Amino acid sequence: MSTYALDPRTTVLIGSITSGLMAMVLTLLARATPLPVPGLRTWVAGAWLVFAGLLLLGLRDWISHLATVTLGNGAFVLAYIAWLAGTRQHFGERLRWGPWLLAWLAMAGAVTWFAEVQPSYRVRLVVVAGLCCFISVHHALVLLRYPQAERFGRTLGITLTSSWLGILAIVYAARTVHAALFPQGDSGLLTQDAIQIIYTGSFTVCNLLLVIGFATMASDHVRARIEEQAVRDPLTGTLNRQALFECLERERSRHGRTGQPFCIAMLDVDHFKKINDGHGHPVGDRVLVHLCRRMAALVRPHDVVARYGGEEFVVVMPQTRLPEAALVAERILLEAVQVDRLAMPAFTVSIGLAESSTDDATAEAIVARADAALYQAKARGRNRLERAALRLVNA
């Protein structure tokens, strides 16, 4: 009889201990993270279920079959479903628990039947490994459907987690096929052969690395939110002034390299002080938020809306000439100010429009021309659009 440096029981119990430690790390991460991470607490619950499942599976023949077979496999499969639910939550979705719980109950019933009534490790293995393979594949596909998650491209955590889910699915698929086609040992999970040792070792390592993947996804989410907060206006969610000028410098550099023009619209809420004085600052804030949401819906996806300061905003329109930009500005002038008068007071905006020019030595230069056009719109009665001259002429 062949002997091996590691046996399946030792592998599974070591995996249980390390899974418990990783679950503890993930729990501490959930408590210490400076920002809420959607789905993290559900991932934590899944990690503790993996710990419990591995511990019960490793105690095979030392405790009752009901505990080690039914509860052990049940905890393990439920952990995968919880991890899937956590990932759905992370992307702002909800898992339809009904079908998954029915599949889990069917698995638990089949495992119990083929452990207590008609003992067959082979059938139990096909049922459990097959279901784990299906969940892992589905989970990986959920991640791969979000190639631009978090607005910063596919993050390291998403890449790691989807990769390890794919490897785990291959491990379970290979074990399912092997169990279906070849006889299995009499000792079940604890059979002393190379296939079983490789199988238990592989799925144990993959589960540990999945926990690391979820921790990395949580870290990526916090980093992305902090980076976004650094460039976003906290009230309106638009870019702040610093991010605006970085965007304008990029567009100005592109204009210098390619000759592609861009336009900016600078707009201001008319008589905004009267709104604050007459209705209160919270109502004034609602007006600004409403205006920004309407503008975001009226411009193109690659256009940029930024808060310049106070009630002044700038819309950057890449690869756009002045006539096309004027059409966008006219839409903003007419449609962005439409409100339900029961929710907030009526208001209007004035807009100054400027097109990029080789005479603009800096981003501030084109902003100054748009600002001068905005001043003209204010001076000529407000609630109107004015186009800037190519360059400002000093008096």
N, C-alpha and C positions, 0 to 999 in steps of 0.2 A: 504494500500500500504506500503510495507516494505521500511525502510530508512536505508542507510548505511553511515558509517563514511566517506567513500570516494566514489565519483561517477566517472564514466569513464572519463568525461571531465577533472576533476581535476587531475586524474591519468595521463592522456595523456599530459596535459599542464605542470605538474611537470616534467614528463619525458622529455618534450621538453626543459625545462630550464636546467635540469641536463645534457641532451645530448649536448646542446650548450656549457656548461662549459667543458665537456669532450672533445668536438671537439676543443675548444680553447687550452686545455692542450696538445692534440695531435699535434696541429699546432705549439705550442711553442717547443714541443719535436723535431719536424721535423726541426725547425730552429736552435735548440741548439745542436743537436747531433754532436759529433766530427767527425764521419765518415758517409758517405752516406749509407742509409738503403734502399735497393730496395723495392719498393712497398709502402713505408711509406706515400708519398704524395697522393697516390691513396686512402689509408685508411683514410687519413685526409679528402679528398673530400667526401668519403662515410659517415664519421661522420657528416659533415655539411649537407649532404642530409637527414640523419636521423633527425637532428634538424629541418630542414625545413618541412619534412614530418609530424613529430609529431605536430609541431605548426599548420600546416594547418588542420590536422585531429582534433586537439583540438578546432578549431574555427568553427566546424560544426554548422550549423544553424545561424551563425553570419555573414558568408560571402557566396558568391555564391557556388552552388553545383559544378560548373566546377572547381573552385579553391580548395575547400576542398576535393572533392571526386576524381576527375581526377588527379589534380596536387599533392594532398597530398599522395594518394596511389602510383602515379607514382614516386614521389621523394623517397618514402620509398623502393619500389622494386628496383629502380635504385641504391640506396645505397647498397643493398645487392650484386648487380652485380658488383659495383665498388669495394666492399670489396673482392669479389672473384678475380677480376682482380689484386688487390693489392697483394693478396697472391700468385697468379701465378707469378707476377713480382718478388716477394721476393725469389722465388725458381728458378729464371732465365728463366721463361716461359712467353709466351704471350697468353692472352685470345683471343679466336676467338669471337670477338664482334658481328659478324653478326647474328648468331642464337639467342644470348641472347637479342639483340635489337629487333629482330622480336618478340620474346616472350613478351618483354616489351610493344611493340606497340600493340600486340594483347590484352594484359591485359588492357592497357589504353583504347583501343576501346571498349572492353566489359564492363568495368566499366562505361564509359561515356554513353553507350547505356542503361545499366540497372540503370542509375541514371536519365537520361533525357527523354528517349523515353519510356522505359518499366520499370518503377522503381521496383527494387527488391534488397533489401539489402542482402537477403539470397544468391542470385546468385553472387553478388559482393563479398561477404565474401568467398564463395567457390573458386572463381577465384583467389582472391588476396592471401588468406591464403594458398591455394594449391600451388601457384607458389612460395611463400616465403618458404614453406616447402621443395619444390624440390631444390631451390637454396641452402638452409641451409644444406641439406643432401649432395649435391654435393660438397659444400665448405668443409664440415667436412671430406669427403673422400679424397679430394685433400691434406689436412693436414695429414691425417693418412697414406697416401702413402709415406710419408717422415719420417720414424721412426728414421733415422740417419741424419737428417738435421743438417747443420752447423758443421758437423764433431765432435760434442760433445754430440751425442746422442739426444734423443727427449728432447727439451728444455721445460722449464716451460711455456713459452708463447704459444708454440704449443699445449701443453697439456691443458692449460686453454681454449684457443680459440676453439679447437676441441670439448672440453667437453660442452662449452656453446652453440656452434652451434648445437650439438646433442640435448641438452635440448630445444633450440629454435625450432628445427625441430619437436620435440614431441609436443610442445605447438601449433604450427601451424597445425600439423596433427590432433590433438584432436579437434581443433576449426573447421577445415574443415569438419571432420566427423560429429560433432555436428550440424553444419549448414546444412549439406546435409540431415540429418535424422530428425531434429526437427525444428518446426517453430521458427522464430526469432521475436524479438520485433519490434514494429512499429517505434521506434526511432533510429534504426540502431545502429551505434557505441556507441551512448550515452544512450542506453537502460539501465534502472536502475534495473539490476538483478545481482545475485551473479556470474553467469557464465561470464557475460561481464566484471565485475570488475576484476575477477581473470585473464581473458584473457588479458585485457589491461595492468594490472599490471605486468603480467608475461613477455609479450613481451617487455615492457618498461625496466624492470630490466635486461633481457637478452641482450638487445641492449647496455645498459650501460656497462655491464660486457664484452661484446665483444670488445668495445673500449679499455677497460683496457687490454684485451688479446692482441690486436694488439700493444698497447704500450709496453707490456711485451715482445712480439716477437721482437720489434725494439730494446729494451734494451738488450735482449739476443744476437741479431746479433752484436751489437756494442761490447759487452763483449767478444764474441767469436773472433771477428776480432782483438781486442786488445791482447787477449791471444795468438792468432796465430802469430801476429806480434812480440810478445815477444820471440817466439821460432823459427821464420823463418828468413832466410837470405833475406834481401830486394831485392837483385838483382836476385837471382836464384829461390827463393821460396822454397829451400830445408831447412832442419833443420839447425839451427846455431850450433856453437861449444858447447855452454852450453847444449842445448837440446840433442846433440849427446852423450855427456858423461853421461847424465841422462839415455838415452836409453841403453848405454853400461853397466852401473851399474845394470840396471834391468835384462839385459841378463846374466850378470855375476852371479847375485844372483840366477836366474833361473837355470843356469848351475850347481851352487853349490847344489841346492835342488834336482834337477831331473837328473842331469848328461847329459841333452840334450846339445850338443855342438852348438856353433854358430861361424860364420866366419866373418871377416871384410876384405874388399878390400880397400886399400888406393891408390889413384891414383893422378897423377899430369900431367898437360898439358905440353908436351915437348916444350922447347924453347919459353915459353909464353912471355918472355920479348921481344923477337924479333917480335912477333906478335903485341904487343903494340907499340913498337918503329917504326915498318915498316908500320902499318896500322892505328894506333891510338887507344886510350883506348876504344872508343865506339865500335869498331870492336872487340877488345878483350873481352869486356863485352858480345857481341853477341855470341862469341865462347863459353863462359862459360854457358850462358843460353841454347844454343843449346845442349851442352854436357849433361847438367842436364836433359833436356827434353828427350833426347835419352836414358839416363840411366834409368829414371823413366819408360820408355816404355819397357825396356829390363829386368828389375828385376821383382820379384813377388810383388803382392799387399802389402804383409805384410813386405817386405824388406824396409829398411830405407836408403835414400840418404841424406847426410849432407855435408855442406861446412865446411871443417876443417880450412881453412884460405887461402886467396889469390886464387891461381889456384889449390889448393889441396882439394880433396873430399874423403869422406869415405862412403862406402856402407856396411851396417850391414845386415847380412843374418842369421836370427834366425833358429834354428833347422837344421843346414846345416853342413855337413862334408866337409873337404878340397877338395876332388875330385869333388863334386857337385858345390862347390863355384868356383873352377877353371874353370868349364864350363861357369858359368855366367861371370866371369872375361874375359874369351876369347871372349865372345860375345861382351862385352863392348869394348874390345881392337879393335875388327874388325868393329863393326857396329855403335858404338856411335860416331865415328869420321867421318862418311860419311856426306859430305856437298855438297851443290851446290856452286861450286867455284866462281860463279858470285856474290853470296851473302856474302861469307866470305872465308878466306884463308883455305887451307888444314892444318890439324894439326894431331898430334898423342898424345897418352898418354902412360905413364908407370904405372904399377900396382904392388903393393906389397900385398900379400895375407897372412893372418894369421888365424889359428883356435884357439878357446879358449882352455885354459889349466888350470888345477888346480894350476899350478905354477904362474898364473897371480893373484897377490895379489890385484891389482887395475885395473880399466879400462885403465889407462894410460899404464900399462904393455903390454897389447895386442896391443894397438896403437903403442907402441914403437917397437914391433916386426914387425908389418906391415910396419912401417916407415923404418926399417932397410932393409926389403925386397924391398921396393920401391927404396931405395938408391942403392941397388944392381942392380936393373933393369936399373937405370940411368947409373950406372958405366959400365954396360955391353952393352951399345949401345942404350938404350931407345926403346920406342915402343915395349915393351915386358912385360911379366908377370914373377914375381919371387915369390916363396913360402918361408914363414918365417920358421926358426927353431922353435922348441917347446919353447925355452926360450933363451934370450940373455945371452951370456957368457962375463963377463967383462974381459978385457985384463989385 
